[in-house]
Amino acid sequence: MRIISVLSFVTLLLIVIAFACVNAQIVTINYYVGEIHIALCLALAIALAAGALIGMLMGLWILIKQKQRQLGLKHELHQLTQQLHSLRANSHLSN
């Protein structure tokens, strides 16, 4: 299994190196306060990293919201369980 992991990593590394060599031309990136000249492969890598970071942050935000909802539902379930036990106890006392 370790050999497969190493071979996969080496293959991916070779693909990345080949991609960088093919896309080595310089491009100009214009933004509001200026511009920068960088290699196309670097610009693509930065865009990929930024997209991955934004995706992870959005996923984390959704996870936090789901955990909050889960805690609220657990609290509500606990209250309803207590109420049910109380009603059953009162029912047994009445009979």
Order of alpha helices (4+ residues) and beta strands (2+ residues): alpha-beta-beta-alpha
